[in-house]
Amino acid sequence: MFETKALREDAHRQAGRAVVCVVQYGPNVVKDASIVPHRDAIGAVTTFSNLPIPISARPPVEPTTRRGKRPPIEPSSLIDAQGICAYSGIAAEYLFSCDQRAGARDADPAPLLEVYRHRESAVEEREELARLAATLGAERPAGDFFDAYWDEAIRLLRAHWTCVSKLAEALLEHHTLGGDRVDAIVLGQIV
C-alpha cells in the first residue's frame, strides 16, 4: 500500500489516542482503532463507553462509607481524563513530526511555531470538553482546558512512544484493529 505523509500522521494520531486511552482507562475499554486510507479522511478510536471511568478515579473494591456505598466519582477527574485523551492524538502527531524533522539533516527538532500550530488545532476538542464540563456541572470556558492536558498527553506519549510506534505500524498495515489487538500491543510493550 502506498503511504502518504498524511496517512502516517493519522496512524500516529490514532495510535497515540489509543495508547493514552489504555494507559488511563485500562484494558477492555478501546472498542477499535482505525485509519482511513483515503485523502482528507481521519481515522478514529472508539470506546465501549462514551465516558469511561479513569483508573485513578475508580472507587476501591471494598465499600468505604457507612452505608456500604462507594464514594461518588468527582466530575473533575472525568473531565481531566477526557481532556488528556482528547489532546493525545494531536500531541502524538506533533511528536511524530518532531521525530521526522529530527531525522532530516539541519532541521530544527521542535520550532515554537510548530508547537503552537498543533496546540491551536484543538479547537473542536476544547469546545467538546467545555460542553462535557457544563453537562457535569463544572463550568469551564473552552480556553481553560489546553495547557495542562497538552503537557500530560506529551508526558504519557513520550513514556509509551514504543507502543505508539508499534500500534501506528499495525494500523498502517491493517487499517482497523479491534480493542483486543490494541490492548495486546500496548500491554505487551508496557510489561
N, C-alpha and C positions, 0 to 999 in steps of 0.2 A: 504494500500500500504506500502511496506517495504521501509523505508527511509534510505539512506546511508548518511554518513558524507558529501561526495562529492555533493550529491543532495541538502542537506540542505545549503551547502556553495553556490552552484549555485543559489538556490532560493533567498538567501540574496544578492548575486551579482546582479541578475536581478532586484530584488525589489529596491535595492539601486540606480541602474541606472534609474529606472522608477520614483522613488520619486524625485531625483535630476532633472530629465527632467521636471517633472510637476512644481517643485518649480522655476526653471529657465525660462521655456518657457510658463507656464500657462496650463490651461486645453485644451483639444481637440487637443493636439499635439501628444501624445502617441497613436499609432495605436493598438499595443498589446504588452504584455509581456509574455514570455513563458520559461518554463524549459523543458528539455527532460529527462524523467525518464529512461535513458539508460546509461550504463557505458561509460565514456570518451566523452560524448556529453555535449555541453554547450548551454544553452538557449540564448534568445535574447530579446532585447527591440527594437521595430521598431517604427518609427515616420512617420507621413504623409508627411514630407518634409525631404530631406537629410540634409538640413542646415536650421533648424528653427531659427527664429529671437528671441533672448532672450528678456524677458520683459523689462529689463533695457536698451536695445538698440533700442526699438521700438520708432519711431518718435511720437511726440504728435499728437493728433487727429486733431487739428487745424493747418493749414499750418503756417510755421514760416518764410518763405522767401518772398521777394518782389513779385516774380512771382507766388506765391501760391504753389510752390513745397516744398515737405518735404525735410529736410536735409538728405544727404546720411548716411547710416549706416557704422560706422567705421569697417573695416575688423578685427581690433584687438579685438573688442567686440565679434564678431562671433567666432574667434579663441579661445578666453578665455572661452566662454560658452561651446564650444565643448570640450575643454580641461578638464574642470571640469566634464562634463558628462562622458568623456572617462575614467577618473580615479575613478569615483564614484563607479563603480562595484567592482573594486579591493579594494577600501577603505572600502566598505561595507563588503566584505568578510573578510578583516583584522579585522574590528570591531566585526564581528560575532565571529571570532576565539578568540579575546580578551575576549568576554563575556563567551565563552565556557571554556576558560582557567581560568577565574576568578571564575567560578563555581566549578572548581576542587580544591581539598584540596592541599595546599602547592604549588600552581602554581604561577609563575611569570605572572602578567596580560599582559604585553606587552614588552617582551625582544627586545632589539635593533636588534638582528639578524632577528627576525620575521618581524619587520617593514621593514628592508632592503630587505628581501626576497619578500614581497608583492610589495614594491615600484619598485624594479628592474624587476618584472614580466611584467611590462607595456611596453615592447619593441615595440610591434605592435602598441599600442596606440600612443607612441611618434613618430614613423615613419609616421603614418597616419596624425597626427597633423602637422608634418613638411611638408607633401605633401599639406595639406589644406592651410597652410600659404603661400607656394610657389604659389599655384593657385590664392590666393587672393592678391599676390604681397607683402607679408610681410615675407621675408626670415628669418627663424629662424631654427637653427640646432635642430635636434631631441632632443638632450640633454638639451636644454634650457627650455623645457616645464614642467618638472616634479614637482619640489618642491611646487610652488605656487598653482598649480592645485590640488595636493595631499592635501595640507593643507586646501584649501577651500572645497574640497569634504568631508573631515573629519568633518569640522565645520558644513556643511549643514546636513550631515548624523546624527551627534550627536543631532542636533537641532530637527530632524524629525525621530529619531530612532523608535518611536512607530509606525509610518507609515510604515517604512521598515519592522518591525517585522510582522505587520498585513498583509502586502502585500506578504511577504515571505510565511506565513502560507496559504494564499489563493492560491498562486502558487503551493505549495506542495499538496494542495487538488485538484485543478482543472487543473494544468499543463499549461493552457493558459488562459489569461484574456484579454478581449477586453479593448480598451482605455477608454471607458466609465466607466467600472468597476474599472480600475486603478484610474481614476480621482475621482470616488466616495469614494474609500478607502482613498486616500491621502487627498483630500479636506475635507472629513468628519473628519479626525484627526486634521487638521490644524485649522479648525474653532473653 
